[in-house]
Amino acid sequence: MRIEDMAGLGPKSAYMLARAGITTEKELRIAGSVQAFIAVKRTGQPASLNLLWALEGALTGRHWKDVARIERTRLLIALDQAEHMG
């Protein structure tokens, strides 16, 4: 499946991920939402947290708004830990 065909992701998200070297659903699943988000940010792209919510939603089959409401704290902690580790 193409990234832009995953629920909650579109051409803009796919472009941002491609610039970060993530071009397939498999690569996104291997990276996970947090690492994919970090990879996008490292390319200098202006990624908002909405991208993180959308990535997690695409990987778990949930709407990004539900992810933002339910998983916000867990994802922000994981993001903070990942950014400080590497």
C-alpha positions in Angstrom: 0.0 0.0 0.0 1.2 3.5 -0.8 1.7 5.8 2.2 -0.8 8.3 0.8 -3.4 5.5 0.6 -3.1 4.8 4.4 -6.0 6.2 6.4 -5.4 9.7 7.6 -2.3 10.3 5.4 -2.3 12.0 2.0 0.1 13.3 -0.6 1.6 16.0 1.6 2.4 13.5 4.4 3.8 11.0 1.8 6.0 13.8 0.4 7.3 14.7 3.8 8.0 11.1 4.7 9.7 10.5 1.3 12.1 13.4 1.9 12.9 11.6 5.2 13.6 8.4 3.4 10.4 6.6 4.2 8.6 5.6 1.1 6.6 2.5 1.9 4.0 1.4 4.4 6.5 -1.3 5.5 9.2 1.3 6.2 6.7 3.4 8.1 5.7 0.4 10.2 9.3 -0.5 10.9 10.1 3.1 12.0 7.0 3.7 14.0 5.2 7.0 14.3 7.7 8.7 16.7 10.8 7.8 14.7 9.2 8.7 11.4 8.1 12.0 12.9 11.7 12.7 14.1 13.0 11.7 10.7 10.7 14.3 9.0 11.8 17.0 11.4 15.5 16.2 10.9 15.0 17.1 7.2 14.1 20.6 8.3 10.5 20.3 7.3 7.9 22.2 9.4 6.2 19.2 10.9 3.5 19.9 13.5 2.3 17.4 16.1 -0.7 16.8 13.9 1.6 14.8 11.7 2.6 12.6 14.7 -1.0 12.0 15.5 -1.8 11.2 11.8 1.2 8.8 11.6 0.1 7.0 14.8 -3.5 6.9 13.5 -2.5 5.4 10.2 -0.5 2.7 11.9 -3.2 1.8 14.4 -6.3 2.4 12.3 -7.6 5.3 14.3 -8.6 8.8 13.4 -5.8 11.3 14.2 -8.2 13.3 16.5 -8.8 10.2 18.6 -5.0 9.6 18.8 -4.5 13.2 19.8 -7.1 12.9 22.6 -6.2 9.4 23.9 -2.5 8.9 23.1 -1.2 12.5 23.4 0.7 12.1 26.6 2.2 8.7 25.7 3.4 9.9 22.3 4.8 13.2 23.7 6.8 11.3 26.3 8.1 8.8 23.7 9.0 11.7 21.4 10.9 13.5 24.2 12.7 10.3 25.2 13.7 9.5 21.6 14.9 13.1 20.9 17.1 13.1 24.0 18.6 9.6 23.2 19.7 10.2 19.8 
